[in-house]
Amino acid sequence: MNTTTKTIHMNKENKARLTALERAHLMEKYPSVPEHALAMSKWSDTSANGLTKCVTAFIQMSGYQAERINTMGVYREAAKVKDVDGISRTVGKGKWTKSTSTAGSADISATIKGRSVKIEIKYGKDIQSDAQKKYQESIERAGGIYLIVRNFDEFIIWWENFT
């Protein structure tokens, strides 16, 4: 998809498909809970976070393995100490601790039908970094599948062709 075009969101059929998959999954997991009392999710691909949740859940509820990969570092707060008068003070500045994950790692790592699948979520005008392009090359060179997903409908088209 061209980065200057408008982002297309999940169509009604695919939203209904994801909802039905969740309902079946929850009914199997909680057989004593009446269907009307199940706590259903409100699926939406209108943000990168929402799209990541939709894709990950769909893969998992379809019986395959998928996990979200956190590649962001951790912010460490500055030290807080009490002086002799018992007053709390902040000493120094907080800082980011670099992530230990591989640079450019995809947002979702999955195993589908025995194949390693890495899924990069790109929302709106977001584009691949150089590190992500190198990561994609290494995955494909090793025989894995690397996929860039911009909306749930695009993912479902890939899914139908792959499975």
C-alpha positions in Angstrom: 0.0 0.0 0.0 1.3 3.5 -0.8 2.1 5.4 2.4 0.2 8.5 1.1 -3.1 6.6 0.7 -5.8 6.5 3.4 -5.6 3.6 5.8 -8.4 1.1 5.2 -10.0 -0.5 8.3 -11.4 -3.9 8.9 -14.5 -4.8 6.9 -17.7 -6.1 8.7 -17.2 -9.6 7.5 -13.7 -9.9 8.8 -14.7 -8.3 12.1 -17.6 -10.8 12.4 -15.2 -13.6 11.6 -12.8 -12.5 14.4 -15.7 -12.1 16.8 -17.1 -15.6 16.0 -13.7 -17.1 16.4 -13.3 -15.5 19.8 -16.8 -16.6 20.8 -16.1 -20.3 19.9 -12.7 -20.1 21.7 -14.3 -18.7 24.9 -17.2 -21.2 24.8 -14.7 -24.0 24.6 -12.5 -22.5 27.4 -15.5 -21.7 29.7 -18.2 -24.3 28.9 -20.3 -23.5 32.0 -20.6 -19.8 31.1 -23.7 -19.0 29.0 -23.0 -17.5 25.6 -24.7 -14.2 26.4 -22.4 -13.8 29.5 -19.1 -14.2 27.7 -16.7 -11.2 28.0 -16.2 -10.4 24.3 -13.4 -8.1 23.0 -14.1 -5.0 20.9 -11.9 -5.7 17.9 -10.5 -2.7 16.0 -7.6 -2.2 13.7 -7.7 1.6 13.9 -4.3 1.8 15.7 -1.0 -0.2 15.5 -1.7 -1.6 18.9 -5.3 -2.7 18.0 -4.1 -4.2 14.7 -1.4 -6.2 16.5 -3.9 -7.5 19.0 -6.3 -8.6 16.2 -3.7 -10.4 14.2 -2.1 -12.1 17.2 -5.5 -13.2 18.7 -6.7 -14.5 15.3 -3.6 -16.7 14.9 -3.8 -18.0 18.4 -7.5 -18.7 18.3 -7.0 -20.5 15.0 -4.9 -23.0 16.8 -1.4 -21.7 16.0 1.3 -20.0 18.0 1.8 -16.2 18.0 3.4 -13.8 20.3 3.9 -10.1 20.4 7.6 -9.1 20.5 8.5 -6.1 22.6 11.5 -4.4 21.1 11.3 -1.2 23.1 13.8 -0.5 25.9 12.9 0.3 29.4 12.9 3.7 31.0 14.7 3.7 34.4 13.6 6.4 36.8 16.2 8.6 38.5 17.1 7.6 42.0 15.0 9.1 44.8 16.6 9.7 48.2 15.6 11.3 51.5 17.8 14.0 52.9 18.6 14.4 56.6 15.3 16.4 57.0 13.3 13.6 55.6 12.5 15.4 52.3 12.5 13.2 49.2 14.7 14.4 46.3 15.5 13.1 42.9 19.2 12.5 42.2 20.3 12.5 38.6 18.2 11.9 35.5 16.2 9.0 34.3 17.5 7.1 31.3 16.5 4.5 28.7 18.0 1.0 29.0 18.4 -0.5 25.5 16.4 -3.5 24.6 18.2 -6.9 24.4 16.1 -8.0 21.4 17.5 -8.2 17.9 17.5 -4.8 16.1 14.6 -4.7 13.6 12.7 -7.6 15.0 9.1 -7.9 13.8 6.2 -7.1 16.0 4.7 -10.6 15.9 6.5 -13.9 15.8 4.4 -16.9 14.9 4.5 -20.5 13.9 1.8 -21.4 11.4 1.6 -24.9 9.8 5.1 -25.5 11.0 6.5 -22.4 9.3 8.2 -19.5 11.0 6.2 -16.3 10.2 7.4 -12.8 11.3 4.8 -10.1 11.0 5.6 -6.4 11.0 2.7 -4.1 11.8 2.8 -0.8 9.9 0.0 1.7 10.6 -0.7 4.8 8.7 2.4 6.4 7.2 4.8 4.2 9.2 7.6 2.7 7.0 10.3 0.0 7.6 13.5 1.1 9.1 16.9 0.0 7.7 17.2 -2.4 10.7 13.8 -3.9 9.9 14.8 -4.4 6.2 17.9 -6.2 7.3 15.9 -8.4 9.7 13.4 -9.2 6.9 16.3 -10.2 4.6 17.8 -12.5 7.3 14.4 -14.2 7.9 13.7 -14.8 4.2 17.3 -16.0 3.6 16.7 -18.6 6.4 13.5 -19.8 4.8 11.1 -18.0 7.1 8.1 -15.9 6.0 8.2 -12.1 6.6 5.0 -10.2 6.2 4.1 -6.5 6.5 0.5 -5.9 7.6 -1.2 -2.5 7.4 -4.8 -3.6 8.2 -6.7 -6.7 9.3 -8.3 -7.3 5.8 -4.8 -7.4 4.3 -3.8 -10.0 6.8 -6.9 -12.1 6.2 -6.2 -12.2 2.4 -2.6 -13.5 3.2 -4.1 -16.0 5.7 -6.5 -17.4 3.2 -3.8 -17.9 0.6 -1.3 -19.4 3.1 -3.6 -21.7 5.0 
